[in-house]
Amino acid sequence: IILFSNANDELLFVGKARKLRPRVKRHFEDTVSPIKLHRDEVYRIAVCVVEDPMEREIYETFIINTLHAKYNIDKVFYK
């Protein structure tokens, strides 16, 4: 699980990937990335390794909803 944060330690975006390096690179190069307009805000990238795909899905959704990731639009149950 990849966690993008800003300089104030606010969570900007949470994502998951089996291969981290290409996925993180794509977030900074892609034109369709959810953070494409906010790339300059990213100050820290943290990684949480979760082996099981089902647990990875659950943890990603849990993190998005408990820490209120700013730019995640899918999997949001708070408003």
Order of alpha helices (4+ residues) and beta strands (2+ residues): beta-beta-alpha-beta-alpha
